[in-house]
Amino acid sequence: MSLAEELLVTASTRWTSQWKELKAEVIDTGICTGCAGCVISCPHDVIGYDHEQGGYKPFHLEDELGPDDCGHGIKGCTSCTRACPRFRLWEGQADEHLFARTRNDDEVAGIFQDILLTRASDAMVHEIGQDGGLVSAILLWALEHDYIDAALVSYLEGAKGSWKARPGVAANREQILDAAGSRYTYSANTLALNEALEAGHSRLALVGMSCQSSVPPVMWSRKIGKISKPIVFNLGLLCSKTFDDAIFEELFRAKYGIEREQIVKMNIKGVFQLWLTDGSYREVNLKECHAWTREGCTHCPDFAAEHADISCGGIGENANWTLTIVRTDLGREIISRMIADGSIEARPGDSDPAAIALMRKLSEKSRARWPISAEASVRVGLPEPKRKPPQL
């Protein structure tokens, strides 16, 4: 049966999968990314989330049936599986909803309309933001032009220099700029949804890594209901992995003597780049960081945030420019208007062919992490594995 046929069968079949199936097929198999889609969608508030290092996973809160089953699920509640962007035919369902087709074999970075290099025109936004400040510029523009009234973002917890990311809501210029910059530890920004709704915001942008950016279209495709409606704009961040918070003490401090409070900025450009409070700059080989890769990233197949309206990331040879993948009509409308009114500068993506090549390479590398035992369509388009010649 083809993927298209499977999707048709699934669409016409009554959805009955609940927490029991989600726990067995996603969490226990290691393909859960910790996006928290299941947590925010649960209408009974019986799914918790482990925010601590080594965690970043959902878990069931009720004792009656233990951690592997749900009394509400037995009674027919299916919200958690409808929201999960790693459950069964998630990629094809999101593709069909957003683009009215599934991706072709050569679209390993997902379906898109255009690729640009962009950066914020505002010097302060450019300086404060990461790799051109595009994400901050888009949020400021979308807020000013009444596309959104707030955004789900991440902030740094506690005192400046903690580098522990936490989800939060940005509803004005100051808050958007305060959330600027990259963190390479994980923040499930979807978890800020309730805070935004309680504050009276109803049109939200979601800024999240690739796994999180698949949450809204999967919800929409599976008709989860009102919980998905407030997210009206989806900004995805190119992401090959995030790191457990323990990397600060166990690597940067223990081996290099760098305290987390000394770090003022981080980036990854082939190496882990660190700018320190004394004005110095340090580099750490990425191979040394692999041991602290967050467990939820080890099987994630999506480098390029394939289900966002706009996907953004700082890859390629052009420093201070953002590789910008325009995917949906809404994404094109916003980027086009921002270029037209001078809010951002833009160049064709193919002016940096190395960035396009690297995007494809990293997309293939991420897809290759997806288990062969899981949904097969996610691995479509990968090159045939090289086979060793037979021994004579």
Summary of the structure (lengths in Angstrom):
residues: 392
radius of gyration: 20.5
end to end distance: 39.1
largest distance: 71.5
contacts: 1304
relative contact order: 0.16
helix: 38%
strand: 19%
